Amino acid sequence: CFAKSMFPSDWRCQSAGLSIFPIIDNTKNAMLRMGLQMKGQASKSIDSVNMDSFDLIITLSKEAGQFLPNKIQAEKHRNIPVKDPMSFHGNDEETVAAFDKCRDEIKEIVQQIIDKQL
């Protein structure tokens, strides 16, 4: 969502994961607080995208960072794990803060890509 809204119009991006989970309300709401709607977006598996067609592949979990090097060229891959807010346990306010923190970390990663710092 961030990449699509922040990348130059001639850049292409896709998102996929090792496992497919529905996009939950906490995620949608965290993005809405930044003014971004996730309407029409759905989780998809890495098996549904052509990994060879990308110039850069960013993984955001330790597990993906360990699994993907077997499937892609090492020079195309950057593993930048962020703490998954789905594993957070706390009250409603703390949960919102955990999702917002993760969202902000991912936004910073996208900005670093744009600035060619990755």
C-alpha positions as CSV (number, residue, x, y, z in Angstrom):
1,C,0.0,0.0,0.0
2,F,2.8,2.4,0.9
3,A,4.9,1.5,-2.1
4,K,2.0,2.0,-4.5
5,S,1.3,5.4,-3.0
6,M,4.9,6.6,-2.6
7,F,6.8,5.1,-5.6
8,P,7.2,7.0,-8.8
9,S,4.4,6.1,-11.3
10,D,6.8,4.1,-13.5
11,W,7.8,1.8,-10.7
12,R,6.0,-1.5,-10.2
13,C,5.5,-3.2,-6.9
14,Q,3.8,-6.2,-5.5
15,S,3.3,-7.7,-2.0
16,A,3.2,-11.3,-1.2
17,G,3.9,-13.5,1.8
18,L,5.0,-17.0,2.8
19,S,1.5,-17.6,4.2
20,I,-1.8,-16.2,3.2
21,F,-3.8,-14.5,6.0
22,P,-6.8,-12.1,5.6
23,I,-6.0,-8.4,6.1
24,I,-7.4,-7.7,9.5
25,D,-9.1,-4.5,10.7
26,N,-6.1,-3.5,12.8
27,T,-4.0,-3.3,9.7
28,K,-6.7,-1.5,7.7
29,N,-7.2,1.0,10.5
30,A,-3.5,1.7,10.9
31,M,-3.3,2.5,7.2
32,L,-6.5,4.6,7.4
33,R,-4.9,6.7,10.1
34,M,-2.3,7.6,7.4
35,G,-5.0,8.4,4.9
36,L,-4.6,5.2,2.9
37,Q,-7.4,2.8,2.1
38,M,-6.7,-0.9,1.6
39,K,-10.0,-1.5,-0.2
40,G,-9.7,-4.3,-2.8
41,Q,-6.3,-5.5,-1.5
42,A,-5.9,-9.2,-0.5
43,S,-3.1,-11.3,0.7
44,K,-1.3,-13.4,-1.8
45,S,1.4,-16.1,-1.8
46,I,4.9,-15.6,-3.0
47,D,4.1,-18.5,-5.4
48,S,1.7,-16.3,-7.2
49,V,4.3,-13.7,-8.3
50,N,7.3,-14.0,-10.7
51,M,10.2,-13.4,-8.3
52,D,12.7,-13.2,-11.3
53,S,10.8,-10.1,-12.7
54,F,11.8,-7.8,-9.8
55,D,15.0,-5.7,-9.4
56,L,14.7,-5.7,-5.6
57,I,12.9,-7.9,-3.2
58,I,12.4,-6.8,0.4
59,T,11.5,-9.3,3.1
60,L,10.0,-8.0,6.3
61,S,10.3,-11.2,8.5
62,K,13.1,-13.3,9.8
63,E,11.4,-16.4,8.3
64,A,11.1,-14.9,4.9
65,G,14.7,-13.8,5.1
66,Q,15.7,-17.4,5.7
67,F,13.4,-19.0,3.1
68,L,13.7,-16.7,0.1
69,P,17.4,-16.8,-0.6
70,N,16.7,-20.3,-1.9
71,K,14.3,-18.9,-4.4
72,I,15.9,-15.6,-5.6
73,Q,19.2,-14.1,-6.5
74,A,21.0,-12.9,-3.4
75,E,22.0,-9.5,-4.8
76,K,18.3,-8.7,-5.3
77,H,17.3,-9.5,-1.8
78,R,17.3,-7.3,1.4
79,N,15.9,-8.7,4.6
80,I,14.7,-6.0,7.0
81,P,12.7,-7.8,9.7
82,V,10.0,-5.7,11.5
83,K,8.2,-6.9,14.6
84,D,4.9,-8.4,13.5
85,P,2.1,-6.7,15.3
86,M,0.0,-9.8,15.0
87,S,2.1,-11.3,17.7
88,F,1.5,-8.4,20.1
89,H,-0.6,-8.9,23.2
90,G,-1.9,-5.9,25.1
91,N,-4.9,-3.7,25.6
92,D,-6.6,-1.9,22.7
93,E,-4.5,1.2,23.0
94,E,-1.2,-0.7,23.1
95,T,-2.3,-2.9,20.1
96,V,-3.1,0.2,18.1
97,A,0.4,1.6,18.9
98,A,2.0,-1.7,17.9
99,F,0.3,-1.7,14.5
100,D,1.1,2.0,14.0
101,K,4.8,1.4,14.8
102,C,5.0,-1.5,12.3
103,R,3.3,0.7,9.7
104,D,5.7,3.5,10.3
105,E,8.7,1.2,10.1
106,I,7.5,-0.2,6.7
107,K,6.9,3.4,5.5
108,E,10.5,4.2,6.3
109,I,11.8,1.2,4.4
110,V,9.8,2.3,1.4
111,Q,11.2,5.8,1.7
112,Q,14.7,4.3,1.8
113,I,14.1,2.4,-1.4
114,I,13.0,5.6,-3.1
115,D,16.1,7.4,-1.8
116,K,18.1,4.4,-3.0
117,Q,19.6,3.8,0.4
118,L,18.8,0.1,0.2
